[in-house]
Every structure is written in structure tokens, then in C-alpha cells.
Amino acid sequence: MAATPLPLAGMVVVLTTLTSESSSVQFLFPFLPFMVQSFGVSEEDVGFYAGWIASSFMMGQFLSSLFWGWVSDRIGIRPVLLSGLAATVIGTIAFGFSKSLEQAILVRLACGLLNGNIAVVKTYIGLITDETNEARAFGSI
């Protein structure tokens, strides 16, 4: 049996969302040590607190992914994806205006809590594919 072609529009949504997510996780690495130092953290502790800031986004997503899955079952995947992308935009801007270490950590954590797109996107892939092209769709992410 021949594989069904991947739904192009759906895969564009998936790849755009995941690109936004990965950018949100990684954009801060070039300047994060300097930002942490500007908060008055000693040079030997910069790496420790930079790790806290960097990981707080993913910790927020980990803690809220089941909730966002439940919400997407209730109201649909599209509103959840859009609200997650909006939270990423607002959270990134708020992070840029952080004035303290605690504020930076809390903003990144809140951004992760308000964004469950990684789990929801995987569900979306399962919905737009069938058994003949599902592996290829998951392999492309």
C-alpha cells in the first residue's frame, strides 16, 4: 500500500510552531551570561543562574503539558496553539525587560506554563496523518 502524502498545510503549521518553540528556548544563550552578570551575580555563579533561567521555560512546559492537552481536547487545538504562540511573544518581550534574576526566572517559567505547544503539536500530527505517513511526519520534526 502506498503512503498517503503528508498534508502540506498541517505540516507547515507544525514546523512553524516548533521553530518558534525552539527559537524561544535557544535565543537567549548568546547573551544570557551577560544578562545574569548585569543582575549583580558573581562571575563564578553566572553559569548556575543562567542554567536556572534557561531551564525554567522547559520546566514550565513540563508542568503544564497535561493541562494544555486537556484544554485542547475541550476547546480545540487551534486556540491552544495560537494562545501558546501569543504567550511566547509576550513572554519573550517581558523577559527582555527583566530587571532582576528572580523576575527573569519567573517570566521564563510563566512563559513555559502558558505554552503547551510541544505536546499539542504531537497530538495534531497524530490527527492529520494516517498509519501510512505518520512515521514520516514524526520523523520530520
Secondary structure, 3 states (H helix, E strand, C coil): CCCCCCCHHHHHHHHHHHHHHHHHHHCCCCCHHHHHHHCCCCHHHHHHHHHHHHHHHHHHHHHHHHHHHHHHHHHCHHHHHHHHHHHHHHHHHHHHCCCCHHHHHHHHHHHHHCCCHHHHHHHHHHHHCCCCCHHHHHHHC
